[in-house]
């Protein structure tokens, strides 16, 4: 024991003093100091990441609404900063949900869905908002018009990193020429050193999404970069995929058991997992019974006149039964 350790207990109240310095941190506060983990480690990469997150959101929103995507990207120099504008023709976002979608990290609709999608965690676009406010001090400016509404909703907001909640600076109705969709405007510290990477991303996104129309305007282009849609057919909707038993950890299995609506273990296995039918479920249950309770003893006890070692016979019968 060191001399320091031997004197730790001499001062009363040291544990309470240390406890006073401990506090919970929000996810927004964590990423505020670790933005490189989200792809915003430099001005060049930060701009490309912000474009990617906004475009992914636009593609997901339009496809879920059954609308052919029409996405507009504009990058403009504004003094010491760059202004990024992304517009889409998606279904729009309701007034109640819009601040949380853009101003709260880990807020989304696809995290618990067991199906393939571009974004699941609910971090991407709100991380771009966070990076924008950290580097420029300006709020995100968002306009959204849900389908069927006569006017659009306009918000200016930042993320309160202490609480991971949106802090609304402006909230008003406005007019917008699009019948439905969403527009986000961000100012951020950035540069165009990754212009080639940006162009490649837009081009590759257009190639793998032939149903989308994408237009990019940025300071280095004499003419806008346009990719017209090559098909009017939307991709097939993804279906939820149930997990395979071999890919589920024990903790996740316990959580699934607590949440299931099945009344039997067999029903739970068949309904919650893929490639599990009644025969497989019964086999799993039988194996459990075998390990937990032991197999039925398939031997006859010795009679009184038999010269057999009863203790050895019992040991052989239950050997290797768990």
Backbone as numpy.savetxt, mean C-alpha at the origin, in Angstrom:
# Nx Ny Nz CAx CAy CAz Cx Cy Cz
30.58 -6.21 36.03 29.74 -5.01 36.03 30.62 -3.77 36.03
30.32 -2.82 35.14 31.12 -1.60 35.08 30.75 -0.68 36.23
31.60 0.31 36.47 31.33 1.25 37.55 30.06 2.05 37.27
29.79 2.33 35.98 28.58 3.07 35.63 27.33 2.26 35.95
27.37 0.95 35.57 26.22 0.09 35.84 25.97 -0.06 37.33
27.03 -0.06 38.11 26.87 -0.27 39.55 26.24 0.93 40.24
26.22 2.09 39.57 25.66 3.29 40.20 24.33 3.71 39.61
23.80 2.92 38.63 22.55 3.30 37.98 21.41 3.38 38.98
21.34 2.45 39.89 20.22 2.40 40.82 20.34 3.37 41.98
21.44 4.11 42.08 21.63 5.01 43.22 20.74 6.24 43.14
20.36 6.67 41.93 19.54 7.86 41.77 18.08 7.45 41.63
17.24 8.01 42.47 15.82 7.70 42.41 15.15 8.49 41.29
14.17 7.87 40.65 13.40 8.56 39.62 14.04 8.60 38.25
15.15 7.88 38.04 15.81 7.94 36.73 14.94 7.29 35.65
14.22 6.21 36.02 13.34 5.56 35.04 12.23 6.50 34.60
11.66 7.23 35.56 10.60 8.19 35.23 11.14 9.31 34.36
12.38 9.74 34.64 12.99 10.81 33.85 13.22 10.36 32.41
13.69 9.11 32.25 13.89 8.58 30.90 12.55 8.40 30.17
11.53 8.00 30.92 10.22 7.78 30.31 9.62 9.07 29.77
9.92 10.19 30.41 9.37 11.47 29.96 9.88 11.85 28.58
11.05 11.33 28.21 11.61 11.67 26.90 11.13 10.79 25.77
10.32 9.78 26.09 9.83 8.87 25.06 8.46 9.31 24.57
8.25 9.22 23.26 6.95 9.58 22.70 6.73 8.83 21.41
5.49 8.74 21.04 5.13 8.09 19.78 5.39 9.05 18.62
5.88 8.51 17.50 6.06 9.33 16.31 5.09 8.85 15.23
4.63 9.79 14.43 3.70 9.43 13.36 4.49 8.94 12.15
3.80 8.22 11.26 4.45 7.72 10.05 4.91 8.87 9.17
4.16 9.99 9.18 4.55 11.15 8.39 5.83 11.77 8.93
5.95 11.82 10.26 7.16 12.37 10.86 8.36 11.48 10.55
8.14 10.17 10.53 9.23 9.25 10.20 9.73 9.48 8.78
8.80 9.55 7.82 9.21 9.73 6.43 9.71 11.15 6.16
9.33 12.09 7.01 9.86 13.45 6.88 11.39 13.43 7.01
11.89 12.56 7.89 13.33 12.47 8.11 13.98 11.35 7.31
13.17 10.55 6.64 13.70 9.42 5.86 13.05 9.38 4.48
12.95 10.54 3.84 12.26 10.60 2.54 12.98 9.81 1.46
14.27 9.53 1.66 15.00 8.73 0.67 14.42 7.33 0.55
13.75 6.84 1.60 13.17 5.51 1.56 11.99 5.44 0.59
11.43 6.59 0.23 10.28 6.65 -0.67 10.68 7.07 -2.08
11.98 7.23 -2.32 12.43 7.60 -3.65 12.63 9.08 -3.85
12.66 9.85 -2.76 12.82 11.30 -2.87 14.16 11.73 -2.27
15.22 11.06 -2.68 16.53 11.33 -2.09 17.31 12.42 -2.83
16.81 12.88 -3.97 17.47 13.96 -4.70 16.43 14.69 -5.53
16.78 15.89 -6.00 15.84 16.66 -6.80 15.48 15.97 -8.10
16.48 15.36 -8.74 16.23 14.69 -10.02 15.33 13.48 -9.84
15.68 12.64 -8.88 14.88 11.44 -8.67 13.52 11.78 -8.06
13.48 12.80 -7.21 12.22 13.18 -6.58 11.17 13.59 -7.59
11.57 14.31 -8.64 10.62 14.74 -9.66 10.06 13.53 -10.42
10.94 12.61 -10.79 10.49 11.41 -11.51 9.56 10.58 -10.64
9.90 10.44 -9.36 9.06 9.66 -8.45 7.69 10.29 -8.29
7.65 11.62 -8.17 6.36 12.31 -8.03 5.49 12.10 -9.27
6.09 12.17 -10.46 5.34 11.92 -11.70 4.81 10.49 -11.70
5.66 9.55 -11.35 5.25 8.14 -11.35 4.08 7.90 -10.41
4.16 8.44 -9.20 3.09 8.19 -8.22 1.77 8.79 -8.69
1.82 10.00 -9.25 0.59 10.65 -9.71 0.00 9.92 -10.92
0.85 9.48 -11.84 0.36 8.77 -13.02 -0.23 7.42 -12.63
0.43 6.71 -11.72 -0.11 5.43 -11.25 -1.49 5.62 -10.62
-1.64 6.67 -9.83 -2.95 6.96 -9.23 -3.99 7.20 -10.31
-3.60 7.96 -11.33 -4.54 8.29 -12.41 -4.96 7.03 -13.16
-4.01 6.16 -13.47 -4.33 4.93 -14.19 -5.25 4.03 -13.36
-4.95 3.89 -12.07 -5.79 3.05 -11.21 -7.21 3.61 -11.12
-7.32 4.93 -10.94 -8.64 5.54 -10.77 -9.50 5.38 -12.03
-8.91 5.63 -13.18 -9.68 5.54 -14.42 -10.08 4.10 -14.73
-9.17 3.16 -14.52 -9.48 1.77 -14.82 -10.56 1.22 -13.89
-10.49 1.59 -12.61 -11.51 1.13 -11.67 -12.89 1.68 -12.02
-12.92 2.87 -12.63 -14.19 3.48 -13.02 -14.64 3.05 -14.41
-13.82 2.26 -15.10 -14.18 1.82 -16.44 -14.06 2.93 -17.48
-13.10 3.85 -17.25 -12.90 4.99 -18.15 -11.54 4.85 -18.84
-11.49 5.12 -20.13 -10.22 5.11 -20.85 -9.36 6.27 -20.36
-8.14 6.02 -19.86 -7.34 7.08 -19.25 -6.89 8.15 -20.24
-7.01 9.39 -19.81 -6.52 10.55 -20.56 -5.71 11.38 -19.56
-4.38 11.27 -19.61 -3.51 11.82 -18.57 -2.63 12.92 -19.15
-2.60 14.04 -18.44 -1.82 15.20 -18.87 -0.77 15.50 -17.80
0.50 15.62 -18.22 1.62 15.91 -17.32 2.30 17.19 -17.78
2.49 18.12 -16.87 3.18 19.36 -17.21 4.21 19.69 -16.13
5.43 20.00 -16.57 6.50 20.41 -15.66 6.97 21.78 -16.11
7.04 22.71 -15.15 7.36 24.09 -15.48 8.31 24.67 -14.43
9.29 25.43 -14.87 10.18 26.11 -13.94 9.48 27.34 -13.37
9.52 27.46 -12.04 8.91 28.61 -11.36 9.93 29.14 -10.36
10.73 30.10 -10.78 11.76 30.63 -9.89 12.78 29.56 -9.55
12.95 29.31 -8.26 13.92 28.31 -7.81 13.34 26.91 -7.76
12.08 26.76 -8.12 11.41 25.47 -7.99 10.83 25.01 -9.32
10.33 23.79 -9.30 9.61 23.25 -10.45 8.16 23.01 -10.04
7.27 23.32 -10.95 5.85 23.07 -10.72 5.44 21.85 -11.54
4.86 20.88 -10.86 4.39 19.66 -11.50 2.87 19.64 -11.47
2.26 19.44 -12.64 0.81 19.36 -12.74 0.45 18.03 -13.41
-0.45 17.30 -12.79 -0.96 16.05 -13.35 -2.48 16.13 -13.37
-3.06 15.88 -14.54 -4.52 15.86 -14.68 -4.96 14.51 -15.22
-6.13 14.05 -14.78 -6.70 12.83 -15.33 -8.20 12.99 -15.50
-8.79 12.05 -16.19 -10.24 12.08 -16.43 -10.94 10.97 -15.66
-10.42 10.68 -14.47 -11.00 9.63 -13.64 -12.34 10.02 -13.05
-12.86 9.22 -12.13 -14.19 9.48 -11.57 -14.23 10.64 -10.59
-13.06 11.18 -10.23 -13.02 12.24 -9.24 -13.04 11.68 -7.83
-12.84 12.57 -6.86 -12.79 12.17 -5.45 -13.77 13.04 -4.68
-14.50 12.45 -3.78 -15.49 13.19 -3.01 -14.80 14.20 -2.09
-15.54 15.21 -1.70 -15.00 16.27 -0.85 -14.52 15.71 0.49
-15.21 14.72 1.01 -14.85 14.16 2.31 -13.55 13.37 2.25
-13.32 12.66 1.13 -12.16 11.79 1.03 -10.92 12.48 0.49
-11.08 13.53 -0.28 -9.94 14.14 -0.96 -8.81 14.55 -0.03
-9.07 15.26 1.08 -7.94 15.65 1.96 -7.17 14.45 2.50
-7.85 13.35 2.80 -7.17 12.19 3.35 -6.36 11.45 2.29
-6.88 11.41 1.06 -6.16 10.72 -0.02 -4.81 11.37 -0.27
-4.78 12.71 -0.26 -3.55 13.43 -0.59 -2.78 13.91 0.65
-3.42 13.93 1.80 -2.78 14.52 2.98 -2.61 13.58 4.14
-2.64 12.28 3.90 -2.48 11.31 4.99 -1.75 10.09 4.45
-0.58 9.79 5.01 0.16 8.62 4.57 -0.50 7.35 5.09
-0.34 6.27 4.35 -0.94 4.97 4.68 -2.46 5.07 4.70
-3.01 5.79 3.73 -4.46 5.88 3.60 -4.81 5.50 2.16
-5.56 4.43 2.00 -5.91 3.98 0.66 -6.98 2.92 0.71
-7.37 2.45 -0.46 -8.47 1.48 -0.56 -8.01 0.10 -0.99
-6.71 -0.05 -1.31 -6.28 -1.32 -1.89 -5.34 -2.13 -1.00
-5.02 -1.63 0.18 -4.04 -2.33 1.01 -4.54 -3.72 1.42
-5.83 -3.83 1.76 -6.36 -5.11 2.23 -6.90 -5.98 1.10
-6.87 -5.46 -0.13 -7.36 -6.24 -1.26 -6.27 -7.18 -1.74
-6.58 -8.47 -1.80 -5.58 -9.46 -2.22 -5.65 -9.63 -3.73
-5.27 -8.57 -4.44 -5.27 -8.62 -5.89 -4.17 -7.70 -6.40
-3.76 -7.94 -7.64 -2.66 -7.17 -8.21 -3.12 -5.75 -8.52
-2.30 -4.77 -8.11 -2.59 -3.37 -8.42 -1.29 -2.60 -8.39
-1.31 -1.38 -8.94 -0.08 -0.59 -9.02 0.35 -0.10 -7.64
-0.60 0.38 -6.86 -0.29 0.90 -5.54 -1.18 0.26 -4.49
-0.60 -0.05 -3.34 -1.38 -0.70 -2.30 -1.26 -0.01 -0.95
-0.11 0.59 -0.67 0.14 1.05 0.69 -0.52 2.38 1.03
-0.90 3.17 0.03 -1.46 4.48 0.33 -0.40 5.47 0.74
0.81 5.33 0.18 1.92 6.22 0.54 2.29 7.14 -0.62
2.26 6.64 -1.85 2.87 7.30 -2.99 2.54 8.77 -3.19
1.27 9.10 -3.47 0.94 10.47 -3.82 1.04 11.38 -2.60
0.71 10.88 -1.42 0.84 11.70 -0.21 2.31 11.93 0.12
3.19 10.99 -0.25 4.63 11.20 -0.06 5.12 12.31 -0.98
4.57 12.40 -2.19 4.92 13.48 -3.11 4.47 14.83 -2.54
3.30 14.85 -1.92 2.83 16.08 -1.26 3.78 16.46 -0.13
4.20 15.47 0.65 5.12 15.73 1.76 6.45 16.27 1.25
6.99 15.67 0.19 8.27 16.14 -0.37 8.12 17.57 -0.90
6.99 17.85 -1.51 6.75 19.19 -2.04 6.75 20.24 -0.93
6.04 19.98 0.15 5.96 20.97 1.23 7.29 21.11 1.97
8.07 20.03 2.04 9.36 20.10 2.72 10.36 20.92 1.94
10.33 20.83 0.62 11.36 21.50 -0.19 10.96 22.89 -0.66
9.67 23.16 -0.79 9.24 24.47 -1.28 8.44 25.27 -0.25
7.89 24.57 0.74 7.06 25.25 1.73 5.67 25.57 1.22
5.34 25.11 0.02 4.04 25.42 -0.58 3.06 24.26 -0.41
1.79 24.55 -0.25 0.80 23.48 -0.14 0.51 22.85 -1.50
-0.01 21.64 -1.47 -0.49 21.00 -2.69 -1.82 21.63 -3.07
-2.01 21.84 -4.37 -3.25 22.44 -4.88 -3.98 21.37 -5.69
-5.15 21.01 -5.23 -5.87 19.87 -5.82 -7.27 20.30 -6.24
-7.62 19.94 -7.45 -8.97 20.17 -7.97 -9.55 18.83 -8.37
-10.77 18.55 -7.95 -11.40 17.28 -8.31 -12.89 17.50 -8.53
-13.38 16.86 -9.57 -14.80 16.96 -9.90 -15.36 15.55 -10.08
-16.12 15.08 -9.11 -16.73 13.76 -9.26 -17.72 13.74 -10.42
-17.83 12.60 -11.04 -18.73 12.46 -12.19 -20.16 12.74 -11.77
-20.84 13.59 -12.55 -22.23 13.92 -12.28 -22.42 15.19 -11.49
-21.35 15.80 -10.99 -21.48 17.05 -10.23 -21.22 18.25 -11.13
-21.93 19.33 -10.88 -21.85 20.50 -11.75 -20.61 21.34 -11.48
-20.06 21.28 -10.27 -18.89 22.08 -9.93 -17.81 21.20 -9.32
-16.59 21.71 -9.39 -15.44 20.99 -8.84 -15.11 21.53 -7.45
-14.35 20.73 -6.71 -13.90 21.13 -5.38 -12.41 21.44 -5.44
-12.01 22.56 -4.85 -10.61 22.98 -4.86 -10.08 23.00 -3.43
-8.92 22.35 -3.23 -8.28 22.30 -1.92 -6.83 22.75 -2.04
-6.35 23.40 -1.00 -4.92 23.58 -0.78 -4.63 22.97 0.58
-3.63 22.09 0.64 -3.38 21.40 1.90 -1.91 21.01 2.04
-1.52 20.78 3.28 -0.22 20.20 3.61 -0.48 19.06 4.59
0.57 18.30 4.89 0.46 17.20 5.85 1.04 17.65 7.18
0.27 17.52 8.24 0.77 17.77 9.58 1.58 16.54 9.99
2.90 16.67 9.99 3.74 15.49 10.22 3.68 15.00 11.67
3.21 15.82 12.59 3.09 15.37 13.98 1.92 14.41 14.17
0.87 14.60 13.36 -0.34 13.79 13.53 -0.66 12.93 12.32
0.07 13.12 11.21 -0.24 12.44 9.95 -1.68 12.71 9.52
-2.07 13.96 9.62 -3.40 14.38 9.21 -3.28 15.57 8.26
-4.22 15.71 7.31 -4.16 16.86 6.39 -4.49 18.16 7.11
-3.74 19.19 6.77 -4.01 20.54 7.27 -4.49 21.37 6.09
-5.76 21.70 6.07 -6.38 22.35 4.92 -6.17 23.85 4.98
-5.61 24.41 3.92 -5.37 25.85 3.83 -6.48 26.55 3.03
-7.09 25.84 2.10 -8.17 26.42 1.30 -9.15 25.32 0.94
-10.43 25.65 0.93 -11.49 24.69 0.62 -12.63 25.48 -0.01
-12.80 25.33 -1.32 -13.84 26.11 -2.01 -14.29 25.39 -3.27
-15.44 25.77 -3.77 -15.94 25.24 -5.03 -15.40 26.09 -6.18
-15.23 25.47 -7.33 -14.71 26.17 -8.49 -15.26 25.55 -9.76
-15.02 26.19 -10.88 -15.41 25.64 -12.17 -14.20 24.96 -12.80
-14.47 23.96 -13.63 -13.40 23.22 -14.31 -13.97 22.68 -15.60
-13.16 22.77 -16.66 -13.69 22.38 -17.97 -13.84 20.87 -18.12
-13.16 20.08 -17.30 -13.33 18.63 -17.39 -14.65 18.22 -16.74
-15.41 17.31 -17.36 -16.67 16.86 -16.75 -16.44 16.02 -15.49
-15.27 15.40 -15.40 -14.91 14.63 -14.21 -13.41 14.37 -14.25
-12.82 14.21 -13.08 -11.38 13.96 -13.02 -10.74 14.63 -11.83
-9.42 14.57 -11.79 -8.65 15.14 -10.68 -7.39 15.81 -11.23
-7.03 16.93 -10.62 -5.83 17.68 -10.99 -5.05 17.99 -9.72
-3.75 17.70 -9.72 -2.90 18.03 -8.59 -1.73 18.87 -9.06
-1.41 19.90 -8.30 -0.31 20.81 -8.63 0.64 20.86 -7.43
1.91 20.58 -7.69 2.93 20.56 -6.64 4.11 21.42 -7.06
4.64 22.19 -6.12 5.90 22.90 -6.34 6.96 22.23 -5.48
8.12 21.98 -6.07 9.15 21.26 -5.33 10.54 21.65 -5.81
11.50 21.40 -4.95 12.89 21.58 -5.32 13.29 20.39 -6.19
13.67 20.66 -7.43 13.95 19.57 -8.36 14.87 20.07 -9.46
15.25 19.15 -10.33 16.01 19.50 -11.53 15.71 18.46 -12.60
16.17 18.75 -13.81 15.85 17.88 -14.95 17.03 17.01 -15.35
17.91 16.70 -14.41 19.06 15.85 -14.74 18.62 14.43 -15.10
17.46 14.04 -14.62 16.94 12.70 -14.93 15.90 12.76 -16.04
16.07 13.71 -16.97 15.11 13.88 -18.06 14.95 12.59 -18.86
16.07 11.93 -19.15 16.00 10.68 -19.91 15.19 9.62 -19.19
15.39 9.51 -17.89 14.63 8.54 -17.10 13.15 8.89 -17.09
12.84 10.19 -17.02 11.45 10.63 -17.05 10.79 10.28 -18.37
11.48 10.56 -19.48 10.93 10.25 -20.80 10.74 8.75 -20.97
11.71 7.97 -20.49 11.59 6.51 -20.59 10.38 6.01 -19.80
10.17 6.57 -18.61 9.04 6.13 -17.80 7.72 6.41 -18.53
7.58 7.61 -19.06 6.33 7.96 -19.76 6.14 7.07 -20.98
7.21 6.85 -21.74 7.11 6.01 -22.94 6.76 4.57 -22.58
7.44 4.02 -21.60 7.18 2.63 -21.21 5.77 2.48 -20.62
5.33 3.49 -19.88 3.97 3.44 -19.32 2.94 3.42 -20.44
3.19 4.21 -21.49 2.27 4.23 -22.62 2.27 2.89 -23.36
3.44 2.25 -23.44 3.54 0.97 -24.15 2.76 -0.12 -23.42
2.91 -0.19 -22.09 2.24 -1.26 -21.34 0.79 -0.92 -21.01
0.38 0.31 -21.33 -1.02 0.72 -21.15 -1.54 1.29 -22.47
-1.70 0.45 -23.48 -2.09 0.95 -24.80 -3.47 1.59 -24.83
-4.26 1.37 -23.79 -5.60 1.97 -23.72 -5.55 3.40 -23.19
-4.36 3.89 -22.81 -4.23 5.22 -22.22 -3.68 6.23 -23.22
-4.13 7.47 -23.07 -3.56 8.58 -23.82 -2.77 9.42 -22.82
-1.48 9.65 -23.11 -0.61 10.37 -22.18 0.08 11.51 -22.92
0.09 12.67 -22.31 0.76 13.84 -22.88 1.70 14.44 -21.85
2.94 14.73 -22.26 3.94 15.32 -21.37 4.45 16.62 -21.96
4.44 17.67 -21.15 5.04 18.95 -21.50 6.08 19.28 -20.44
7.29 19.60 -20.89 8.34 19.99 -19.96 9.31 20.94 -20.66
10.11 21.71 -19.89 10.92 22.80 -20.48 11.86 22.38 -21.59
12.31 21.14 -21.61 13.28 20.72 -22.62 12.66 20.27 -23.93
11.35 20.29 -24.04 10.67 19.81 -25.25 10.14 20.99 -26.06
10.46 20.99 -27.36 9.89 22.01 -28.24 8.42 21.72 -28.51
8.09 20.45 -28.62 6.72 20.01 -28.82 6.35 19.02 -27.73
5.10 19.00 -27.32 4.69 18.03 -26.29 4.95 16.59 -26.74
5.30 15.75 -25.79 5.46 14.32 -26.06 4.09 13.67 -25.88
3.51 13.19 -26.98 2.16 12.64 -26.93 2.16 11.16 -27.32
1.40 10.39 -26.58 1.21 8.98 -26.89 -0.30 8.74 -26.96
-0.79 8.56 -28.18 -2.22 8.32 -28.36 -2.55 6.88 -27.98
-3.78 6.66 -27.55 -4.18 5.31 -27.19 -4.25 4.43 -28.44
-3.82 3.19 -28.28 -3.78 2.25 -29.41 -4.98 1.31 -29.43
-5.76 1.32 -28.36 -6.93 0.45 -28.29 -7.98 1.09 -27.39
-9.22 0.77 -27.65 -10.31 1.27 -26.81 -10.79 0.21 -25.81
-10.04 -0.88 -25.73 -10.41 -1.96 -24.81 -9.65 -1.80 -23.49
-10.39 -1.74 -22.41 -9.77 -1.68 -21.09 -9.23 -3.05 -20.71
-8.17 -3.10 -19.91 -7.67 -4.40 -19.46 -8.69 -5.11 -18.59
-8.62 -6.42 -18.57 -9.55 -7.20 -17.76 -9.38 -6.85 -16.28
-10.49 -6.82 -15.57 -10.43 -6.51 -14.15 -9.71 -7.62 -13.39
-8.90 -7.20 -12.43 -8.19 -8.19 -11.62 -9.15 -8.82 -10.62
-8.88 -10.05 -10.27 -9.70 -10.76 -9.30 -8.88 -11.02 -8.04
-9.58 -10.99 -6.93 -8.89 -11.23 -5.66 -8.37 -12.66 -5.61
-7.14 -12.80 -5.18 -6.49 -14.11 -5.11 -6.36 -14.52 -3.65
-6.92 -15.67 -3.33 -6.79 -16.16 -1.96 -5.38 -16.70 -1.74
-4.86 -16.62 -0.54 -3.50 -17.10 -0.29 -3.42 -18.62 -0.32
-2.22 -19.13 -0.57 -1.98 -20.57 -0.51 -1.52 -20.91 0.91
-1.94 -22.04 1.45 -1.56 -22.38 2.83 -0.06 -22.35 3.09
0.75 -22.72 2.10 2.20 -22.75 2.30 2.79 -21.34 2.42
2.05 -20.33 1.99 2.58 -18.96 2.03 2.07 -18.13 3.20
1.37 -18.75 4.12 0.79 -18.02 5.25 1.55 -18.35 6.53
1.98 -17.30 7.23 2.69 -17.50 8.49 1.69 -17.72 9.62
2.20 -18.24 10.73 1.33 -18.63 11.83 0.53 -17.44 12.37
1.20 -16.30 12.53 0.49 -15.13 13.06 -0.65 -14.69 12.15
-0.40 -14.73 10.82 -1.45 -14.36 9.87 -2.59 -15.38 9.90
-2.25 -16.66 10.09 -3.28 -17.70 10.17 -4.18 -17.49 11.38
-3.59 -17.16 12.52 -4.38 -16.91 13.73 -5.32 -15.72 13.52
-4.82 -14.68 12.85 -5.65 -13.51 12.57 -6.80 -13.86 11.63
-6.52 -14.70 10.63 -7.57 -15.12 9.70 -8.63 -15.96 10.41
-8.20 -16.81 11.34 -9.15 -17.63 12.09 -10.07 -16.76 12.95
-9.51 -15.69 13.50 -10.32 -14.80 14.34 -11.34 -14.02 13.52
-11.04 -13.78 12.23 -11.91 -12.94 11.40 -12.86 -13.74 10.53
-12.67 -15.06 10.41 -13.47 -15.84 9.48 -14.93 -15.94 9.92
-15.81 -16.11 8.94 -17.23 -16.32 9.22 -17.61 -17.79 9.12
-16.63 -18.65 8.86 -16.90 -20.08 8.76 -17.16 -20.67 10.15
-17.99 -21.70 10.17 -18.34 -22.34 11.43 -17.54 -23.61 11.69
-16.71 -24.01 10.74 -15.90 -25.22 10.92 -14.52 -24.98 10.35
-13.56 -25.76 10.83 -12.20 -25.65 10.33 -12.14 -26.04 8.87
-12.89 -27.06 8.49 -12.91 -27.50 7.09 -13.43 -26.38 6.19
-14.51 -25.74 6.61 -15.06 -24.64 5.81 -14.09 -23.47 5.73
-13.41 -23.18 6.83 -12.42 -22.10 6.84 -11.31 -22.36 5.83
-10.79 -23.58 5.82 -9.69 -23.91 4.91 -10.13 -23.82 3.45
-11.35 -24.24 3.16 -11.82 -24.24 1.78 -12.17 -22.83 1.29
-12.66 -21.99 2.18 -13.12 -20.66 1.77 -12.00 -19.61 1.76
-11.02 -19.76 2.64 -10.01 -18.72 2.79 -8.73 -18.98 2.01
-8.54 -20.21 1.51 -7.30 -20.54 0.82 -7.58 -21.05 -0.59
-6.61 -20.84 -1.45 -6.72 -21.34 -2.81 -6.20 -22.77 -2.89
-6.74 -23.53 -3.82 -6.32 -24.92 -4.08 -6.53 -25.82 -2.86
-7.56 -25.53 -2.08 -7.91 -26.38 -0.94 -9.37 -26.79 -1.10
-9.59 -28.07 -1.41 -10.94 -28.62 -1.49 -11.26 -29.42 -0.25
-12.39 -30.13 -0.29 -12.81 -30.89 0.89 -11.82 -31.99 1.22
-11.31 -32.67 0.20 -10.38 -33.77 0.44 -9.11 -33.26 1.11
-8.57 -32.15 0.60 -7.35 -31.58 1.19 -7.61 -31.08 2.60
-8.76 -30.42 2.80 -9.09 -29.91 4.13 -9.22 -31.05 5.14
-9.89 -32.13 4.73 -10.02 -33.29 5.63 -8.66 -33.90 5.93
-7.77 -33.90 4.93 -6.42 -34.43 5.16 -5.65 -33.60 6.17
-5.78 -32.27 6.08 -5.11 -31.38 7.03 -5.62 -31.64 8.44
-6.94 -31.77 8.57 -7.53 -32.00 9.89 -7.11 -33.35 10.45
-7.08 -34.37 9.59 -6.66 -35.70 10.04 -5.20 -35.69 10.51
-4.36 -34.98 9.78 -2.95 -34.89 10.18 -2.81 -34.20 11.53
-3.64 -33.17 11.75 -3.60 -32.47 13.03 -4.02 -33.42 14.16
-5.10 -34.15 13.93 -5.55 -35.09 14.96 -4.49 -36.14 15.25
-3.82 -36.58 14.19 -2.79 -37.60 14.34 -1.65 -37.10 15.22
-1.21 -35.86 14.96 -0.09 -35.31 15.71 -0.50 -34.97 17.14
-1.71 -34.40 17.28 -2.11 -33.90 18.59 -2.63 -35.00 19.51
-3.43 -35.91 18.95 -4.04 -36.94 19.79 -3.35 -38.30 19.69
-2.61 -38.54 18.60 -1.99 -39.84 18.39 -2.90 -40.75 17.60
-2.29 -41.69 16.86 -3.08 -42.63 16.08 -3.79 -43.63 16.99
-4.86 -44.20 16.46 -5.51 -45.27 17.22 -4.54 -46.44 17.37
-4.52 -47.02 18.52 -3.58 -48.10 18.78 -4.04 -49.36 18.05
-3.29 -49.75 17.05 -3.66 -50.92 16.23 -2.97 -52.18 16.74
-3.16 -52.47 17.99 -2.58 -53.70 18.54 -3.51 -54.23 19.61
-3.42 -55.52 19.86 -4.26 -56.16 20.87 -3.45 -56.34 22.15
-4.02 -55.99 23.27 -3.27 -56.17 24.53 -3.00 -57.64 24.78
-1.89 -57.97 25.39 -1.55 -59.39 25.63 -2.50 -60.03 26.63
-2.73 -61.30 26.42 -3.57 -62.04 27.36 -2.73 -62.47 28.56
-3.43 -62.97 29.55 -2.74 -63.30 30.81 -1.68 -64.37 30.61
-1.92 -65.32 29.65 -0.97 -66.41 29.49 0.15 -66.07 28.49
0.04 -64.89 27.83 1.08 -64.52 26.86 2.31 -64.01 27.59
3.44 -64.44 27.09 4.70 -63.99 27.67 5.23 -62.82 26.83
4.63 -61.63 27.04 5.02 -60.46 26.24 5.33 -59.28 27.15
6.20 -58.42 26.67 6.59 -57.23 27.42 5.57 -56.12 27.13
4.62 -55.92 28.05 3.55 -54.95 27.83 4.11 -53.54 27.69
5.05 -53.18 28.52 5.62 -51.83 28.47 6.26 -51.55 27.11
6.99 -52.53 26.59 7.63 -52.36 25.28 6.60 -52.27 24.16
5.51 -53.05 24.27 4.47 -53.03 23.24 3.78 -51.67 23.18
3.50 -51.10 24.35 2.87 -49.77 24.38 3.81 -48.72 23.80
5.09 -48.80 24.15 6.07 -47.83 23.65 6.17 -47.91 22.13
6.16 -49.12 21.57 6.23 -49.28 20.12 4.99 -48.73 19.44
3.84 -48.86 20.08 2.58 -48.43 19.47 2.49 -46.91 19.35
3.06 -46.21 20.31 2.94 -44.75 20.30 4.21 -44.05 19.85
5.20 -44.81 19.40 6.46 -44.21 18.95 6.23 -43.33 17.72
6.94 -42.20 17.67 6.89 -41.27 16.52 5.49 -40.73 16.26
4.73 -40.54 17.31 3.38 -40.00 17.15 3.29 -38.56 17.64
4.43 -37.87 17.77 4.44 -36.46 18.20 4.52 -36.33 19.68
